Amino acid sequence: MVTTKKTPQSSKSSAKKSRQSSAAKVAAGPVPPYGDPIHKAIARGELQEMKALARSTRKWLDQVNSALAKLDTAIKKAEG
């Protein structure tokens, strides 16, 4: 039978967990890195790739702008 020894958590670990739980309350989704892929597509000069990337980016921007408008409305409402 194999036994494992549990070590007590250090205060650093506890402090890190506290910060993580606070950060979790203000979580945001990942932000797609469109700048770099756009610049690389331009450098390659592949027309179909650039068009597809432009469509994809516009769709993403529409979604972000919509979410941002809702966020602004919620902020104004919360401020009173």
N, C-alpha and C positions, 0 to 999 in steps of 0.2 A: 504494500500500500504506500503510495507516494503522498506525502503531506507538503503543503506549501505554507510558507511563513508569510503572514500578512504584516506589512509594515504600516505604521500610522502615517496618515497624511501630514505633510508639512504645512506650515502656515502659508507658504507660497502657493501650494496647490489649492488651498481653501480660498485664498484671495483671488486666484485665477478663476475659480469656479464662480465666485461672487461677481466678478467682472463679466463673465460669460453669460450669467443669467440676466444681468442688467442689459447687456448688449442684445440678448435674445428678444427683449421687449421692444426694441427698436430695430427689428430686422428688416432688411430690404433685399429684394431679389438681385440676382447677378445682372450686371450691366454688360451687354454684348460689346466687345471691342471693335466697333465698326470702323474706326479711323484707320487702323492698320490694314485690315483686309481691303478697304477701299483704295488706299494708296498702292498696295501691292497689285490689285487688279488693274489700276491705271497704268502702272509700270509695265505689266505684262501686255497691255494693249489688246486683250481678247474681248472683242465687242460683245459677244453673247454673255460672257461672264460678267462684264460691267453692267449690262442691262439687267441681268438676273439679280445682281447684288443691289442695284438701284431700287428695283421693285421690293426686294426683301427689306431693305433699309427704310423705304418709305412706309411700308406696312408697320414696321416696328416703331417708327417715329409717330405714326398716327396713334398707335396703342399707348405710347408713352405720353403724348400730348393729352390724350383723353384722361389717362390716370392722373396726370398732373393737374388738370382742371378740377377733377374731383377732390384731389388733395387740397388745392387752394380753397375750394368751397368749404371743405371740412375745417380748415384752419380758421377761416373767417367766422364760421359758425361757433367754433370753440372759443374764439376771442370775444365773442359777444357782440 
